[in-house]
């Protein structure tokens, strides 16, 4: 029975040592990998700077396309607006508003 307790203690100690070794190698690997990550970030920024004019041109072309499509879709509304303006001109009240009375104090 004592052998089982000793064996469990040794296994637990081995797991602790293994965990510490894995964490140390992980930190060392992270420090070794860090310059490559920084280089990747820098290359990503350079790529963004090269692509930014093309992205802006694409956004402008898309915006002009949306405006053109909206204009084409609104062209049929112009005759309706013209008819509405004619009706407003015909049926508006042409009387002059009554002058306001002056209040003498």
KEVO-958906 format. One line per 5 residues: number of its first residue (from 1); for each residue x, y, z of C-alpha. Coordinates in steps of 0.1 Angstrom, whole numbers, plus 5000, padded with zeros to 4 digits. Layout:
# residues N
NUM> X:Y:Z ~ ...
***
This chain:
# residues 105
1> 5000:5000:5000 ~ 5029:5024:5008 ~ 5044:5016:4974 ~ 5012:5028:4957 ~ 5014:5061:4976
6> 5051:5065:4968 ~ 5044:5057:4931 ~ 5015:5082:4930 ~ 5038:5109:4945 ~ 5065:5102:4920
11> 5039:5103:4891 ~ 5026:5136:4904 ~ 5061:5150:4907 ~ 5068:5138:4871 ~ 5037:5155:4858
16> 5047:5187:4876 ~ 5082:5185:4860 ~ 5067:5177:4826 ~ 5043:5207:4829 ~ 5071:5231:4839
21> 5093:5219:4810 ~ 5064:5223:4785 ~ 5058:5258:4798 ~ 5095:5268:4796 ~ 5098:5254:4761
26> 5065:5272:4752 ~ 5079:5306:4764 ~ 5113:5300:4747 ~ 5095:5290:4715 ~ 5073:5321:4717
31> 5104:5343:4720 ~ 5120:5326:4691 ~ 5089:5329:4670 ~ 5082:5366:4679 ~ 5106:5382:4653
36> 5089:5363:4626 ~ 5055:5374:4638 ~ 5067:5410:4638 ~ 5081:5406:4603 ~ 5047:5392:4592
41> 5029:5422:4607 ~ 5052:5446:4590 ~ 5047:5428:4556 ~ 5010:5429:4562 ~ 5011:5467:4567
46> 5032:5471:4536 ~ 5007:5450:4516 ~ 4979:5472:4530 ~ 4997:5503:4519 ~ 5001:5489:4484
51> 4965:5477:4482 ~ 4949:5509:4497 ~ 4948:5529:4465 ~ 4931:5500:4447 ~ 4906:5496:4475
56> 4898:5533:4474 ~ 4893:5532:4436 ~ 4870:5502:4440 ~ 4850:5519:4467 ~ 4846:5550:4445
61> 4836:5530:4415 ~ 4811:5511:4436 ~ 4797:5544:4450 ~ 4793:5559:4415 ~ 4776:5527:4404
66> 4751:5528:4432 ~ 4744:5565:4424 ~ 4740:5557:4388 ~ 4716:5528:4396 ~ 4696:5550:4419
71> 4693:5577:4393 ~ 4681:5552:4367 ~ 4655:5539:4391 ~ 4643:5575:4400 ~ 4639:5586:4364
76> 4603:5572:4362 ~ 4594:5594:4393 ~ 4601:5627:4375 ~ 4568:5627:4355 ~ 4549:5619:4387
81> 4566:5648:4405 ~ 4557:5671:4375 ~ 4521:5660:4377 ~ 4521:5666:4415 ~ 4536:5701:4410
86> 4509:5710:4384 ~ 4482:5698:4408 ~ 4497:5718:4436 ~ 4499:5749:4414 ~ 4462:5745:4403
91> 4447:5738:4437 ~ 4468:5760:4460 ~ 4450:5788:4478 ~ 4457:5820:4459 ~ 4442:5844:4484
96> 4465:5867:4502 ~ 4468:5860:4539 ~ 4448:5885:4560 ~ 4470:5912:4575 ~ 4476:5909:4612
101> 4461:5936:4634 ~ 4485:5958:4653 ~ 4483:5957:4690 ~ 4486:5992:4705 ~ 4498:5993:4740
***
